[in-house]
Structure formats: C-alpha cells, structure tokens
C-alpha cells in the first residue's frame, strides 16, 4: 500500500522523529521517549502512531511502539531510490564484498539512508524481537569496525557466525546481548568478535526488494 501523503503538521513531525531516531539508533523510540522529545503526551503519541499506521506510513506488530517498521514510498523513488545490496553471507572485510555474495537489492530513500557502502542482512530468528527486529526482516546496516555500548550491531563471531545483537564492552570481554528473554547473552573474548556494522534501519515486507 502506498502511503497517503496528507498528514497534519503534528503527524509529519512524529513521522520525521521516528525516521530520525530509527536512522540514528536502529530501533524505534518508546512512547515515553517520543512524548518527551516532542513535548506531547503518551496518549498523543499513541494516537499519532495509529494514524500513521492507518495512512500507510508505518506498520506495527501489536501495540508496542518498539515493534514499528517504516513503510517507504518505493514507487515514488524509482529513478531516485538508492539500491542497497542484501548480503547472503557475511564475512570479514566489509564493505569489500564480492557481488556473488549478494542476494539482491533493497531500494531505500536516500534522504534517510545517507551513509557510504550501506548493506542489508536478512534476520533469522527472533532473538531481537523486543527491539522490534523480527524473523525475516532486512536490517539496513552502516559498515563499522567499532561499536558503542548499547548499539545494535552486526558482529562476526570466530570468523564464522554472523549475528545481530546489542553490543556491550566489559573490559575483559564483549557481551552480545539479545532482546528476547528466551535467549542468553553471548559472552565472547575480545579477539573472538569482529564488528562489521551498525544497524541503522529495519525493512519489513517485499516492497522495495529486487532480486538479482
């Protein structure tokens, strides 16, 4: 469904805040965070999210503000949309990937996703469910070889297994923390983890995906 372009100034302000927050942190804000940032009540934020969903700008899984994904007007971006490669297999050395490792492209809005050498990974499993990252989602990532505590990152463990988790540095080890109480954190030695990127956005659904 294409988004309805008619939004009130308050609704547009909320949408731009969501886009900016998801771009900078990789996850949607809580109702409290959005209300404090915009100077409005939690109820106003909740009502605004409902309107944005009804008009096709966002999708939600349940009522949680953390389970939001943006709906980008891909049809309007033909010719101006940015193609981000979807990586089928992650390995050390980002962003120097061979094209044979690509599973297609994701078309994104270049006004939102502006970094260099962006890539996307398809999420497997529900270990990041409570951060609004679901099985089958495409995580849009900015190449990085470092991370700040609390960031959601793509990490390569033992040069073999790629995982999307929240990063925490504890001095003598690294913790890769899931966002689902059914999963245990990964405790890794410093030399066992290579940071490959930071998650800056989530895409859900087939819209905007192009096969090779």
ChimeraX commands (.cxc) that place a marker at each C-alpha (Angstrom):
marker #1 position 0.00,0.00,0.00 radius 0.5
marker #1 position 1.31,3.43,-0.88 radius 0.5
marker #1 position 1.24,5.96,1.96 radius 0.5
marker #1 position -1.39,8.70,1.89 radius 0.5
marker #1 position 0.60,11.94,1.55 radius 0.5
marker #1 position -1.85,14.04,3.57 radius 0.5
marker #1 position -0.54,14.47,7.11 radius 0.5
marker #1 position -1.12,17.18,9.67 radius 0.5
marker #1 position 1.93,19.11,10.88 radius 0.5
marker #1 position 1.89,17.16,14.16 radius 0.5
marker #1 position 1.68,13.83,12.33 radius 0.5
marker #1 position 4.51,14.85,9.99 radius 0.5
marker #1 position 6.60,15.88,12.99 radius 0.5
marker #1 position 6.07,12.48,14.60 radius 0.5
marker #1 position 6.94,10.66,11.37 radius 0.5
marker #1 position 10.16,12.63,10.92 radius 0.5
marker #1 position 11.09,11.95,14.55 radius 0.5
marker #1 position 10.56,8.22,14.01 radius 0.5
marker #1 position 12.69,8.27,10.86 radius 0.5
marker #1 position 15.49,10.19,12.55 radius 0.5
marker #1 position 15.50,8.02,15.67 radius 0.5
marker #1 position 15.46,4.74,13.74 radius 0.5
marker #1 position 18.22,6.01,11.44 radius 0.5
marker #1 position 20.44,7.07,14.38 radius 0.5
marker #1 position 19.79,4.21,16.82 radius 0.5
marker #1 position 18.48,1.37,14.69 radius 0.5
marker #1 position 15.34,0.94,16.83 radius 0.5
marker #1 position 12.06,2.84,17.28 radius 0.5
marker #1 position 11.62,5.05,20.38 radius 0.5
marker #1 position 9.38,4.18,23.29 radius 0.5
marker #1 position 6.16,6.14,23.80 radius 0.5
marker #1 position 7.83,7.94,26.71 radius 0.5
marker #1 position 10.88,8.89,24.64 radius 0.5
marker #1 position 8.74,10.15,21.78 radius 0.5
marker #1 position 6.47,12.12,24.08 radius 0.5
marker #1 position 9.38,13.80,25.87 radius 0.5
marker #1 position 11.18,14.60,22.60 radius 0.5
marker #1 position 8.09,16.14,21.00 radius 0.5
marker #1 position 6.60,17.71,24.12 radius 0.5
marker #1 position 3.33,15.79,23.89 radius 0.5
marker #1 position 1.55,13.17,26.00 radius 0.5
marker #1 position 1.93,9.41,25.66 radius 0.5
marker #1 position -1.70,9.30,24.53 radius 0.5
marker #1 position -0.98,11.80,21.75 radius 0.5
marker #1 position 1.97,9.70,20.60 radius 0.5
marker #1 position -0.16,6.55,20.62 radius 0.5
marker #1 position -2.92,8.27,18.65 radius 0.5
marker #1 position -0.36,9.62,16.20 radius 0.5
marker #1 position 1.08,6.15,15.63 radius 0.5
marker #1 position -2.39,4.81,14.97 radius 0.5
marker #1 position -2.99,7.49,12.32 radius 0.5
marker #1 position 0.40,6.88,10.67 radius 0.5
marker #1 position -0.42,3.18,10.52 radius 0.5
marker #1 position -3.88,3.83,9.06 radius 0.5
marker #1 position -2.37,6.09,6.40 radius 0.5
marker #1 position 0.25,3.52,5.47 radius 0.5
marker #1 position 3.42,5.22,6.74 radius 0.5
marker #1 position 4.27,2.62,9.37 radius 0.5
marker #1 position 3.45,-0.96,10.29 radius 0.5
marker #1 position 3.07,-2.22,13.83 radius 0.5
marker #1 position 3.08,-5.68,15.40 radius 0.5
marker #1 position 0.71,-5.31,18.33 radius 0.5
marker #1 position 0.54,-2.05,20.28 radius 0.5
marker #1 position 4.21,-1.72,21.24 radius 0.5
marker #1 position 5.98,1.35,19.89 radius 0.5
marker #1 position 9.14,-0.80,19.73 radius 0.5
marker #1 position 7.53,-3.03,17.08 radius 0.5
marker #1 position 7.34,-0.34,14.38 radius 0.5
marker #1 position 8.68,-0.56,10.86 radius 0.5
marker #1 position 8.65,2.33,8.40 radius 0.5
marker #1 position 6.88,1.96,5.07 radius 0.5
marker #1 position 8.93,3.76,2.45 radius 0.5
marker #1 position 7.10,5.00,-0.68 radius 0.5
marker #1 position 9.21,2.90,-3.01 radius 0.5
marker #1 position 7.03,3.58,-6.03 radius 0.5
marker #1 position 7.82,7.29,-5.75 radius 0.5
marker #1 position 11.53,6.57,-5.52 radius 0.5
marker #1 position 12.02,4.85,-8.86 radius 0.5
marker #1 position 14.90,6.66,-10.51 radius 0.5
marker #1 position 15.85,8.40,-7.25 radius 0.5
marker #1 position 15.84,5.45,-4.84 radius 0.5
marker #1 position 19.09,4.08,-3.54 radius 0.5
marker #1 position 19.94,0.41,-4.03 radius 0.5
marker #1 position 21.45,-1.33,-1.02 radius 0.5
marker #1 position 22.87,-4.83,-1.58 radius 0.5
marker #1 position 21.39,-7.63,0.50 radius 0.5
marker #1 position 24.28,-9.79,1.68 radius 0.5
marker #1 position 23.61,-13.51,1.66 radius 0.5
marker #1 position 26.71,-14.47,3.60 radius 0.5
marker #1 position 28.68,-12.21,5.89 radius 0.5
marker #1 position 32.43,-12.48,6.30 radius 0.5
marker #1 position 35.32,-10.35,7.48 radius 0.5
marker #1 position 36.25,-7.40,5.31 radius 0.5
marker #1 position 33.15,-5.24,4.92 radius 0.5
marker #1 position 32.41,-3.38,2.77 radius 0.5
marker #1 position 34.57,-5.29,0.30 radius 0.5
marker #1 position 32.02,-7.90,-0.68 radius 0.5
marker #1 position 32.08,-9.84,-3.94 radius 0.5
marker #1 position 28.83,-9.50,-5.86 radius 0.5
marker #1 position 28.34,-13.26,-5.90 radius 0.5
marker #1 position 27.59,-12.97,-2.19 radius 0.5
marker #1 position 24.64,-10.65,-2.85 radius 0.5
marker #1 position 21.06,-11.92,-2.70 radius 0.5
marker #1 position 19.55,-8.91,-4.42 radius 0.5
marker #1 position 18.92,-5.26,-3.61 radius 0.5
marker #1 position 16.74,-3.21,-1.31 radius 0.5
marker #1 position 15.57,0.17,-2.64 radius 0.5
marker #1 position 15.64,2.78,0.14 radius 0.5
marker #1 position 15.08,6.51,0.44 radius 0.5
marker #1 position 18.48,8.25,0.06 radius 0.5
marker #1 position 17.19,11.16,2.12 radius 0.5
marker #1 position 17.05,8.83,5.12 radius 0.5
marker #1 position 19.89,6.41,4.44 radius 0.5
marker #1 position 22.88,8.55,3.52 radius 0.5
marker #1 position 25.96,6.63,4.65 radius 0.5
marker #1 position 28.56,5.11,2.36 radius 0.5
marker #1 position 28.64,1.42,1.40 radius 0.5
marker #1 position 25.43,0.50,3.18 radius 0.5
marker #1 position 24.39,-3.15,3.13 radius 0.5
marker #1 position 21.42,-5.18,4.33 radius 0.5
marker #1 position 21.18,-8.55,6.08 radius 0.5
marker #1 position 18.11,-10.75,6.40 radius 0.5
marker #1 position 17.32,-11.51,10.05 radius 0.5
marker #1 position 16.98,-15.14,11.06 radius 0.5
marker #1 position 15.17,-15.97,14.29 radius 0.5
marker #1 position 13.50,-13.86,16.96 radius 0.5
marker #1 position 16.37,-13.12,19.36 radius 0.5
marker #1 position 15.92,-9.34,18.78 radius 0.5
marker #1 position 12.12,-9.42,18.94 radius 0.5
marker #1 position 11.76,-6.90,21.77 radius 0.5
marker #1 position 13.78,-4.35,19.80 radius 0.5
marker #1 position 11.21,-4.61,17.01 radius 0.5
marker #1 position 13.51,-6.73,14.81 radius 0.5
marker #1 position 11.65,-9.82,13.60 radius 0.5
marker #1 position 12.44,-13.01,11.73 radius 0.5
marker #1 position 12.65,-12.26,8.00 radius 0.5
marker #1 position 13.25,-8.53,8.39 radius 0.5
marker #1 position 16.03,-6.86,6.44 radius 0.5
marker #1 position 18.45,-4.99,8.70 radius 0.5
marker #1 position 19.94,-1.96,6.93 radius 0.5
marker #1 position 23.50,-1.52,8.15 radius 0.5
marker #1 position 26.29,1.02,8.07 radius 0.5
marker #1 position 29.77,-0.56,7.82 radius 0.5
marker #1 position 31.65,-0.23,11.10 radius 0.5
marker #1 position 34.64,-1.86,12.75 radius 0.5
marker #1 position 33.82,-0.40,16.17 radius 0.5
marker #1 position 30.76,-0.02,18.37 radius 0.5
marker #1 position 29.49,2.00,21.30 radius 0.5
marker #1 position 27.84,0.32,24.27 radius 0.5
marker #1 position 24.15,-0.24,23.66 radius 0.5
marker #1 position 24.30,-0.10,19.87 radius 0.5
marker #1 position 22.73,-2.86,17.78 radius 0.5
marker #1 position 25.48,-4.27,15.62 radius 0.5
marker #1 position 26.32,-6.95,13.10 radius 0.5
marker #1 position 29.11,-9.00,14.65 radius 0.5
marker #1 position 31.14,-11.85,13.26 radius 0.5
marker #1 position 31.94,-14.42,15.97 radius 0.5
marker #1 position 35.01,-16.62,15.49 radius 0.5
marker #1 position 35.12,-15.58,11.82 radius 0.5
marker #1 position 32.19,-17.90,11.18 radius 0.5
marker #1 position 28.82,-16.91,12.61 radius 0.5
marker #1 position 27.27,-13.53,11.91 radius 0.5
marker #1 position 24.79,-12.27,14.46 radius 0.5
marker #1 position 22.74,-9.12,15.11 radius 0.5
marker #1 position 22.83,-8.23,18.81 radius 0.5
marker #1 position 23.21,-5.32,21.19 radius 0.5
marker #1 position 26.88,-4.59,21.95 radius 0.5
marker #1 position 28.39,-4.17,25.42 radius 0.5
marker #1 position 32.10,-3.89,26.22 radius 0.5
marker #1 position 33.08,-5.05,29.73 radius 0.5
marker #1 position 36.83,-4.51,29.67 radius 0.5
marker #1 position 37.91,-8.14,29.65 radius 0.5
marker #1 position 35.16,-9.46,27.38 radius 0.5
marker #1 position 32.40,-8.46,24.98 radius 0.5
marker #1 position 28.74,-9.20,25.58 radius 0.5
marker #1 position 26.41,-9.60,22.62 radius 0.5
marker #1 position 23.00,-9.23,24.20 radius 0.5
marker #1 position 19.71,-10.40,22.64 radius 0.5
marker #1 position 16.43,-8.54,23.07 radius 0.5
marker #1 position 14.35,-11.57,23.95 radius 0.5
marker #1 position 14.39,-13.17,27.44 radius 0.5
marker #1 position 14.23,-16.63,25.86 radius 0.5
marker #1 position 17.86,-16.21,24.72 radius 0.5
marker #1 position 21.05,-15.95,26.74 radius 0.5
marker #1 position 23.69,-13.26,26.03 radius 0.5
marker #1 position 26.84,-14.30,24.20 radius 0.5
marker #1 position 29.99,-13.74,26.25 radius 0.5
marker #1 position 32.99,-13.51,23.92 radius 0.5
marker #1 position 36.69,-12.90,24.35 radius 0.5
marker #1 position 37.98,-9.69,22.79 radius 0.5
marker #1 position 39.67,-11.45,19.89 radius 0.5
marker #1 position 36.60,-13.55,19.05 radius 0.5
marker #1 position 34.40,-10.70,17.79 radius 0.5
marker #1 position 34.72,-8.57,14.66 radius 0.5
marker #1 position 32.24,-5.71,14.41 radius 0.5
marker #1 position 31.03,-5.47,10.82 radius 0.5
marker #1 position 28.35,-2.81,11.00 radius 0.5
marker #1 position 25.74,-0.87,12.95 radius 0.5
marker #1 position 22.04,-1.46,12.32 radius 0.5
marker #1 position 20.50,1.86,11.25 radius 0.5
marker #1 position 17.12,0.73,9.99 radius 0.5
marker #1 position 14.73,-2.19,9.53 radius 0.5
marker #1 position 12.73,-3.06,6.41 radius 0.5
marker #1 position 9.80,-5.45,6.60 radius 0.5
marker #1 position 7.88,-6.97,3.70 radius 0.5
marker #1 position 8.61,-7.48,-0.01 radius 0.5
marker #1 position 8.22,-3.84,-1.08 radius 0.5
marker #1 position 11.43,-2.41,-2.45 radius 0.5
marker #1 position 13.26,-5.74,-2.67 radius 0.5
marker #1 position 14.76,-6.61,-6.05 radius 0.5
marker #1 position 16.23,-9.99,-6.91 radius 0.5
marker #1 position 19.42,-10.20,-8.89 radius 0.5
marker link #1:1,2 radius 0.2
marker link #1:2,3 radius 0.2
marker link #1:3,4 radius 0.2
marker link #1:4,5 radius 0.2
marker link #1:5,6 radius 0.2
marker link #1:6,7 radius 0.2
marker link #1:7,8 radius 0.2
marker link #1:8,9 radius 0.2
marker link #1:9,10 radius 0.2
marker link #1:10,11 radius 0.2
marker link #1:11,12 radius 0.2
marker link #1:12,13 radius 0.2
marker link #1:13,14 radius 0.2
marker link #1:14,15 radius 0.2
marker link #1:15,16 radius 0.2
marker link #1:16,17 radius 0.2
marker link #1:17,18 radius 0.2
marker link #1:18,19 radius 0.2
marker link #1:19,20 radius 0.2
marker link #1:20,21 radius 0.2
marker link #1:21,22 radius 0.2
marker link #1:22,23 radius 0.2
marker link #1:23,24 radius 0.2
marker link #1:24,25 radius 0.2
marker link #1:25,26 radius 0.2
marker link #1:26,27 radius 0.2
marker link #1:27,28 radius 0.2
marker link #1:28,29 radius 0.2
marker link #1:29,30 radius 0.2
marker link #1:30,31 radius 0.2
marker link #1:31,32 radius 0.2
marker link #1:32,33 radius 0.2
marker link #1:33,34 radius 0.2
marker link #1:34,35 radius 0.2
marker link #1:35,36 radius 0.2
marker link #1:36,37 radius 0.2
marker link #1:37,38 radius 0.2
marker link #1:38,39 radius 0.2
marker link #1:39,40 radius 0.2
marker link #1:40,41 radius 0.2
marker link #1:41,42 radius 0.2
marker link #1:42,43 radius 0.2
marker link #1:43,44 radius 0.2
marker link #1:44,45 radius 0.2
marker link #1:45,46 radius 0.2
marker link #1:46,47 radius 0.2
marker link #1:47,48 radius 0.2
marker link #1:48,49 radius 0.2
marker link #1:49,50 radius 0.2
marker link #1:50,51 radius 0.2
marker link #1:51,52 radius 0.2
marker link #1:52,53 radius 0.2
marker link #1:53,54 radius 0.2
marker link #1:54,55 radius 0.2
marker link #1:55,56 radius 0.2
marker link #1:56,57 radius 0.2
marker link #1:57,58 radius 0.2
marker link #1:58,59 radius 0.2
marker link #1:59,60 radius 0.2
marker link #1:60,61 radius 0.2
marker link #1:61,62 radius 0.2
marker link #1:62,63 radius 0.2
marker link #1:63,64 radius 0.2
marker link #1:64,65 radius 0.2
marker link #1:65,66 radius 0.2
marker link #1:66,67 radius 0.2
marker link #1:67,68 radius 0.2
marker link #1:68,69 radius 0.2
marker link #1:69,70 radius 0.2
marker link #1:70,71 radius 0.2
marker link #1:71,72 radius 0.2
marker link #1:72,73 radius 0.2
marker link #1:73,74 radius 0.2
marker link #1:74,75 radius 0.2
marker link #1:75,76 radius 0.2
marker link #1:76,77 radius 0.2
marker link #1:77,78 radius 0.2
marker link #1:78,79 radius 0.2
marker link #1:79,80 radius 0.2
marker link #1:80,81 radius 0.2
marker link #1:81,82 radius 0.2
marker link #1:82,83 radius 0.2
marker link #1:83,84 radius 0.2
marker link #1:84,85 radius 0.2
marker link #1:85,86 radius 0.2
marker link #1:86,87 radius 0.2
marker link #1:87,88 radius 0.2
marker link #1:88,89 radius 0.2
marker link #1:89,90 radius 0.2
marker link #1:90,91 radius 0.2
marker link #1:91,92 radius 0.2
marker link #1:92,93 radius 0.2
marker link #1:93,94 radius 0.2
marker link #1:94,95 radius 0.2
marker link #1:95,96 radius 0.2
marker link #1:96,97 radius 0.2
marker link #1:97,98 radius 0.2
marker link #1:98,99 radius 0.2
marker link #1:99,100 radius 0.2
marker link #1:100,101 radius 0.2
marker link #1:101,102 radius 0.2
marker link #1:102,103 radius 0.2
marker link #1:103,104 radius 0.2
marker link #1:104,105 radius 0.2
marker link #1:105,106 radius 0.2
marker link #1:106,107 radius 0.2
marker link #1:107,108 radius 0.2
marker link #1:108,109 radius 0.2
marker link #1:109,110 radius 0.2
marker link #1:110,111 radius 0.2
marker link #1:111,112 radius 0.2
marker link #1:112,113 radius 0.2
marker link #1:113,114 radius 0.2
marker link #1:114,115 radius 0.2
marker link #1:115,116 radius 0.2
marker link #1:116,117 radius 0.2
marker link #1:117,118 radius 0.2
marker link #1:118,119 radius 0.2
marker link #1:119,120 radius 0.2
marker link #1:120,121 radius 0.2
marker link #1:121,122 radius 0.2
marker link #1:122,123 radius 0.2
marker link #1:123,124 radius 0.2
marker link #1:124,125 radius 0.2
marker link #1:125,126 radius 0.2
marker link #1:126,127 radius 0.2
marker link #1:127,128 radius 0.2
marker link #1:128,129 radius 0.2
marker link #1:129,130 radius 0.2
marker link #1:130,131 radius 0.2
marker link #1:131,132 radius 0.2
marker link #1:132,133 radius 0.2
marker link #1:133,134 radius 0.2
marker link #1:134,135 radius 0.2
marker link #1:135,136 radius 0.2
marker link #1:136,137 radius 0.2
marker link #1:137,138 radius 0.2
marker link #1:138,139 radius 0.2
marker link #1:139,140 radius 0.2
marker link #1:140,141 radius 0.2
marker link #1:141,142 radius 0.2
marker link #1:142,143 radius 0.2
marker link #1:143,144 radius 0.2
marker link #1:144,145 radius 0.2
marker link #1:145,146 radius 0.2
marker link #1:146,147 radius 0.2
marker link #1:147,148 radius 0.2
marker link #1:148,149 radius 0.2
marker link #1:149,150 radius 0.2
marker link #1:150,151 radius 0.2
marker link #1:151,152 radius 0.2
marker link #1:152,153 radius 0.2
marker link #1:153,154 radius 0.2
marker link #1:154,155 radius 0.2
marker link #1:155,156 radius 0.2
marker link #1:156,157 radius 0.2
marker link #1:157,158 radius 0.2
marker link #1:158,159 radius 0.2
marker link #1:159,160 radius 0.2
marker link #1:160,161 radius 0.2
marker link #1:161,162 radius 0.2
marker link #1:162,163 radius 0.2
marker link #1:163,164 radius 0.2
marker link #1:164,165 radius 0.2
marker link #1:165,166 radius 0.2
marker link #1:166,167 radius 0.2
marker link #1:167,168 radius 0.2
marker link #1:168,169 radius 0.2
marker link #1:169,170 radius 0.2
marker link #1:170,171 radius 0.2
marker link #1:171,172 radius 0.2
marker link #1:172,173 radius 0.2
marker link #1:173,174 radius 0.2
marker link #1:174,175 radius 0.2
marker link #1:175,176 radius 0.2
marker link #1:176,177 radius 0.2
marker link #1:177,178 radius 0.2
marker link #1:178,179 radius 0.2
marker link #1:179,180 radius 0.2
marker link #1:180,181 radius 0.2
marker link #1:181,182 radius 0.2
marker link #1:182,183 radius 0.2
marker link #1:183,184 radius 0.2
marker link #1:184,185 radius 0.2
marker link #1:185,186 radius 0.2
marker link #1:186,187 radius 0.2
marker link #1:187,188 radius 0.2
marker link #1:188,189 radius 0.2
marker link #1:189,190 radius 0.2
marker link #1:190,191 radius 0.2
marker link #1:191,192 radius 0.2
marker link #1:192,193 radius 0.2
marker link #1:193,194 radius 0.2
marker link #1:194,195 radius 0.2
marker link #1:195,196 radius 0.2
marker link #1:196,197 radius 0.2
marker link #1:197,198 radius 0.2
marker link #1:198,199 radius 0.2
marker link #1:199,200 radius 0.2
marker link #1:200,201 radius 0.2
marker link #1:201,202 radius 0.2
marker link #1:202,203 radius 0.2
marker link #1:203,204 radius 0.2
marker link #1:204,205 radius 0.2
marker link #1:205,206 radius 0.2
marker link #1:206,207 radius 0.2
marker link #1:207,208 radius 0.2
marker link #1:208,209 radius 0.2
marker link #1:209,210 radius 0.2
marker link #1:210,211 radius 0.2
marker link #1:211,212 radius 0.2
view
